[in-house]
Amino acid sequence: MKQAVTRVFTVRHGATVLSAEDRFAGATDVALSDEGREQTRRLADRLSHEKIMAIYASPLGRTVETASILAAPHKLEVQTRDGFREINHGRWEQMTRREVEEKFPEEAAEWEKDPYTFAPLGGESGLAVTARALPALIELVRSHPGENILVVSHKATIRLLLSSLLGFDPRRYRDNLDQKPAALNIVDFRDATRARLTLFNDTSHYDKAGSAIPEIPQSRLSKWWNARGA
């Protein structure tokens, strides 16, 4: 028989009170806005019929609140994991992009060139985020074989995780991948090293109940995905 698939619903937190201001707020603990709560409630309705066994979140307020709204229909407690925190922008925190470019032009230029290995003073590189977030995710996959779990994290962290899991050039994660507030992603794991992106940056729940959740892939796939286990 085939090995069981672990499905990870990965969600970015809802919109915050700073979302519209385009500020660096990775390590800043900012609350969800009313819009963000409504986005999340609609996603909660969309996922309410899914059999989710556990819900994890970054320990920041905006992710914990998002996860709590999503957990309510399933009567689950939110478990926090520090590895899923957002990237820390160091001395850029709470500044707008324009302010950073004016005050720290050399740092801004290096970050635009390679946000994966460069970090502003006091902050983290994308590589550092991957080094803490990826092991945290793989640990959960190993702990929940054949189950559905939900992870609430942040824009940069999710994009870096997907880049690593799918083999994208992580230096281009800001150019090639997006994550809207309360966006839903689905990653299916055949095992801890074999992942398949089944849904990406989906926000169909913004305007209605949302599109149907795609089933776990079963056909027209590579041999490693269809490989049979003991």
Protein Blocks (a to p, Z undefined) as FASTA:
>chain_A
ZZdddddddddddddfklmnopafkkpccdddfklmmmmmmmmmmmmmpccfbdcddfbf
klmmmmmmmmmmnopacdddfklpccdehjmgopafklmmmmmmmlmmmmmmommlgcce
hiacfklmmmmmmmmmmmmmmmmghiacdddddfklmmmmmmmmnopafklmmmmpccde
hiacddddfblmlccdfbghiaklmmmnbpadddddfbhpafklmpccZZ
